[in-house]
Amino acid sequence: MAQDGQTTIWSITGITSGTAPTGLESNWVEGSGSINYSESATASTTATVSASVSAEAGVIFAQASATAGVSLAQQWGATKTWSYTLNTPGAAGVQYQMYQTQETRSFTASKLRYQLQSNGRCGYSPTGTSGTVSNAPVNSESTLVWKLRERPA
């Protein structure tokens, strides 16, 4: 939640971890061996934010970062020369591609207002404003992972 004395706060609930592609991927290759990716490129990941909460995205991402215990961003990106190699299993009739992912969090954000409750005490009540944020990137290059995907040749 937020500090005492504020009349409205954002509650962040249902935090789940996941990954999202950054847009960096190798060419498809067939056979056993390794795949190399060595290019100067921009890796980026952008969260999907419900329209109902997008106007207060800055406040929501700050609260979500505090709640999740990691720095989250609405958009993350890095431009540099990437160099990475993965070995392929080399199954017959299969092509492989190496691609990069970014660690993400998804969650629900609900706006609450501090007011008099029906029991005569003051507390936070839902305002009716809520929405979801999907694939908010963790704001760190250290959470990037290269993976392999496959398809029939």
C-alpha positions in Angstrom: 0.0 0.0 0.0 1.1 3.6 0.4 2.1 6.0 3.2 -0.4 7.1 5.8 -2.2 10.4 5.2 -2.8 9.9 1.5 -6.4 10.0 0.5 -6.0 7.7 -2.5 -3.4 4.9 -3.1 -2.8 2.1 -5.6 -2.9 -1.5 -4.4 -0.9 -3.9 -6.4 -2.1 -7.6 -6.3 -1.7 -10.8 -8.2 1.9 -10.3 -9.2 3.2 -13.1 -11.5 6.6 -13.6 -13.1 7.1 -14.3 -16.8 9.2 -13.5 -19.8 8.7 -11.5 -23.0 10.7 -11.5 -26.2 13.0 -8.5 -26.7 13.0 -8.7 -30.5 16.5 -10.1 -30.8 16.7 -13.4 -32.7 19.0 -15.3 -34.9 18.4 -16.9 -38.3 16.9 -20.3 -38.3 19.5 -23.1 -38.7 19.3 -26.9 -39.2 21.4 -29.6 -37.7 23.6 -30.0 -34.8 26.2 -27.5 -33.7 25.8 -24.0 -32.4 24.0 -20.8 -33.2 25.8 -17.5 -32.9 24.2 -14.1 -32.5 26.6 -11.2 -32.9 25.0 -7.9 -33.9 24.7 -4.3 -32.9 20.9 -4.0 -32.1 18.3 -2.7 -29.7 16.7 -5.1 -27.4 13.4 -3.8 -26.0 10.3 -4.8 -24.0 7.2 -2.8 -23.4 4.4 -3.5 -20.9 0.8 -3.6 -21.9 -1.3 -1.3 -19.6 -5.1 -1.2 -19.4 -6.5 2.1 -20.7 -8.4 2.4 -17.4 -5.1 3.0 -15.5 -2.7 4.2 -18.1 -3.0 7.9 -17.0 -1.4 7.1 -13.7 1.2 4.6 -15.0 4.1 6.4 -13.4 2.6 6.1 -9.9 1.5 2.5 -10.6 4.9 1.3 -11.7 6.6 3.0 -8.7 4.1 1.2 -6.3 4.5 -2.1 -8.3 8.3 -1.9 -8.0 8.1 -1.5 -4.3 5.5 -4.3 -3.9 7.4 -6.7 -6.2 10.8 -5.9 -4.7 12.3 -5.3 -8.2 12.5 -2.3 -10.4 9.8 -2.5 -13.0 9.5 -0.2 -16.1 6.7 0.5 -18.6 9.4 0.2 -21.3 13.0 -1.1 -21.2 15.6 -1.1 -23.9 19.3 -1.3 -24.5 21.3 -0.8 -27.7 24.7 -2.4 -27.9 26.7 -5.2 -29.6 25.2 -8.4 -28.4 27.3 -11.6 -28.7 26.0 -14.9 -27.6 26.2 -18.6 -28.6 23.9 -21.6 -27.8 24.4 -25.2 -28.8 21.6 -27.0 -30.6 20.4 -30.5 -29.9 20.7 -31.3 -33.6 17.6 -33.5 -34.0 17.1 -34.6 -37.6 14.5 -32.6 -39.6 14.4 -29.7 -37.0 15.4 -26.1 -37.4 16.5 -24.0 -34.4 16.5 -20.3 -33.6 18.0 -18.4 -30.7 16.0 -15.6 -29.2 16.4 -13.2 -26.3 13.8 -12.8 -23.5 13.4 -10.3 -20.6 12.1 -11.2 -17.2 8.7 -9.5 -16.6 5.9 -9.1 -14.0 2.2 -8.9 -14.6 -0.3 -7.6 -12.0 -3.5 -5.9 -11.2 -3.6 -2.3 -10.0 -6.6 -1.0 -8.0 -7.2 2.5 -6.8 -8.3 2.8 -3.1 -9.6 5.8 -1.2 -9.3 6.4 2.5 -12.8 7.1 3.9 -15.3 6.3 6.6 -16.4 2.7 6.4 -19.8 1.2 7.1 -18.5 0.0 10.5 -17.8 3.6 11.6 -14.1 3.3 11.2 -11.9 4.8 8.5 -10.1 2.6 6.0 -9.3 2.1 2.3 -12.2 1.2 0.0 -12.1 0.5 -3.8 -12.8 3.5 -6.0 -13.9 1.3 -8.9 -10.8 2.2 -10.9 -8.6 -0.9 -11.6 -6.8 -2.5 -14.5 -4.1 -4.9 -15.5 -0.5 -4.5 -16.4 1.1 -7.4 -18.5 4.7 -8.1 -19.1 6.2 -5.1 -17.2 10.0 -5.6 -17.8 12.3 -5.9 -14.9 14.6 -2.8 -15.3 17.9 -4.7 -15.5 20.0 -6.2 -18.3 20.9 -9.0 -15.8 17.4 -10.6 -16.3 17.9 -11.2 -20.1 18.0 -14.8 -21.1 18.8 -16.4 -24.5 16.6 -19.4 -25.4 16.2 -21.9 -28.3 13.0 -22.5 -30.2 12.4 -25.2 -32.8 10.3 -25.9 -35.8 10.1 -28.7 -38.4 12.6 -28.3 -41.2 
